[in-house]
Amino acid sequence: MQTRREFLKTLGIAGSGLILPVALSGCVTAPSTPSQPATWKPNAWLRITPENDILFYLDRVEMGQGTMTGLTTLIGEELNTAPNLIQVITAPVHKDFINPLYGIQITGGSTSIRSDHDRLREAGAEARERLRSAAALRFEVGIEKMQPVDGYIEYNGARIPFGQLAESAGQLSKPKFKLKSPSQYRFIGKPGIRLDAAMKARGTGKFGIDTQLPDLYTAVLKRCPVIGGTVKSWQANGADQMSRVKKVVAVPMGVAVLADSFWHAQRALEKVTVEWELPALAQRSSADIKTEFARLAKEESGRSTRSDGDAEDAIAEAAYPLKATYTVPYLAHATMEPMNCTVRLSDDACEIWAPTQAPDVCAAVAEEVSGLRRSQIKVHTTLIGGGFGRRLNVDYAVEAVHIAKASGLPVKLVFSREDDIRHDFYRPAAHTELAAGLDARGRITGWSHKNVCPAILTWSFQELAKAVLPAWLPDGMVSGTAGLGPMLYGSMLADPPSTEGAMEYSYDVENVEVSHVQSDPGLRTGFWRSVGHSINAFMIESFMDELAEKAGQDPVQFRLAHLSHNPRMAGVLKLVAEKGNWGKPSVAGAKQGIAVHPSFGSYVAQLVEASVNGNEIKLHRVVVAADCGRIINPDIVVAQMEGGVIFGLTAALKGEISLHKGVVEQSGFSDYQLLRMNEAPKVEVHLVNSNEEPGGVGEPGVPPAAPALANALFAATGQRLRDLPLRLTS
């Protein structure tokens, strides 16, 4: 540590231009003047003002999953400052805020805590030690006597605000620091108030759809009924002459009406007629897609994504072989806030306001559409009314920039609910062939899992590549590289999102074969909450129940017998069986089903109690046991597990997107229904106290829900339901 004399000498040399040497780019101490002390920014996430405002730049979006609270808690813990005393500001697009697990600035994959846990705590700890050192120099005592508490350094009854120490702290060399031990935690692992709760309850939080600018016009877009179609010709038919309509313009993907309200724009859009250039998808319907998937499952071996031992021989030689076919449909995201994007475009600048999970991808596609450079584009990320992976795609930004460019006006593009359901990036449909063999003791000797489904990265690569590739590359090279998605993931590479959850098959089996047959009918696909795990957990955990029945064993004990090498997965299975009183339903006439699945670094088991009256399914109770490693805020974990259960059960009972000649048949909540309050079960969540590295919580609650319910329905009716959504037959 510098002596006080050396420190004062440093200040004398530096004068009024105070530059803090930091590893992160763009993070400096703002120059001070005699009347205006410096604002200190010790790293990319923190800024401390002379007024003692502690500002945290949130580099992940808040879409209801609790990142605002969880990540602020990490900073607050090391600063020993209550999270509610820290002001949260959404971070801009900048390379300092890249998600290190993905290489771009996105929020997804249940990675917010996992990607930022260490670096945010280290950022807070370094700032803390700089402030303590500055205070120690001021008091001319040892640093060990300086105690940070809620925005102040306390010593011997005195309290100095962080803000008064900020300028001097910025002149110190980088200190050595230690992170707090669990025994020292004030906030981590303890319940706390959600920082976004008050703003949402009071209506002061700003979502993308709330964006208002001077002279802003609302835009609605008539899109081709078949996704991927383009405009051949069109007629306004007087729409441009209607009251409060400003303009009608054509863009590559449709015809837009701009008006001073959504209602007036939507009314005018009804008059517009378009002749479309239809894609090949217009020749496809759900029935023939299912037939095609089934044919390929029989005829194609697929691309192997895991091959341990010799599964084929092990199954063929098993005492008791078993085979089954499972299917799941396409699914929409159905977020509460429909897609929207606001754009203000000029000759030398483009500003975007968007509820997006991928702000730098928005910037990349805006660069391509507008013709500007990346440095001329600014993205403002707003609160998000539900993401679930839908807002990792940025079609809404592409469309909005096109409309702003064609009209010359600032525009807010808003999807109707019908647009939202019919122009999604859907969770893929899948057809899966499973086979396994049991020995005479009822142990699995071989396991084979073959998925036939579209590749997700075929579609997403086209957008994501534009953000990953350097901004200085020629536009043609960027577009050309981004367009390689269908070739890369159609004929050269396996698609990890489609096979995740199957590749990581976690039971003790020596001979395992997992393969993927890529078949793309042309309906665009995307990341849906828990992605491939939502598909493969249903197949695996339903089939494990089938094998338990074949072996004549209890489903819980059968699983535990195959989990000797996976104590965390076994642990949540035992816990849910205990807390759910396995074998003894809480409601007369109800039956129980169970499932367990690891995903995103966490382990979740669920026990479902359901009863059946005729073909009517009644949900009574869901018990959840979750091991997500070190817990930051248990209230948020519980909320995410509860939400994941409802999301998963909705898909299990109701979710289905169907096609007729390429057109999505569903158009709103009347025919793409969600689980209603009167249908929802009681949900109990039990958390494992763990010191393991933090896992995800936003998605792992979804995968076990459908198989646990399907297994309960088998116990209730004897019907083994292998297709989603679950439908009982008389």
Secondary structure, 3 states (H helix, E strand, C coil): CCCHHHHHHHHHHHCCCCCCCCCCCCCCCCCCECCECCCECCCCCEEECCCCCEEEEECCCCCCCCHHHHHHHHHHHHHCCCHHHCEEEECCCCHHHCECCCCECCCCCCCHHHHHHHHHHHHHHHHHHHHHHHHHHHHCCCHHHCEEECCEEEECCEEEEHHHHHHHHCCCCCCCCCCCCHHHCCCCCCCCCCCCHHHHHHCCCCEHHHCCCCCCEEEEEEECCECCCEEEEEECCCHHHCCCEEEEEEECCEEEEEECCHHHHHHHHCCCEEEEECCHHHHCCHHHHHHHHHHHHHHCCCEEEEEECCHHHHHHCCCEEEEEEEEECEECCCCCCCCEEEEEECCCCEEEEECCCCHHHHHHHHHHHHCCCHHHEEEEECECCCCCCHHHCCHHHHHHHHHHHHHCCCEEEECCHHHHHHCCCEECCEEEEEEEEECCCCCEEEEEEEEEECCCHHHHHHHHHHHHCCCCCCHHHHHHHHCCHHHHHHHHCCCHHHHCCCCCCCCCCCEEEEEEEECCCCCCECCCCCCHHHHHHHHHHHHHHHHHHHHCCCHHHHHHCCCCCCHHHHHHHHHHHHHCCCCCCCCCCCEEEEEEEEECCEEEEEEEEEEEECCEEEEEEEEEEEECCCCCCHHHHHHHHHHHHHHHHHHHHCCCECEECCEECCCCCCCCCCCCHHHCCEEEEEECCCCCCCCCCCCCCCCCHHHHHHHHHHHHHCCCCCECCCCCCC
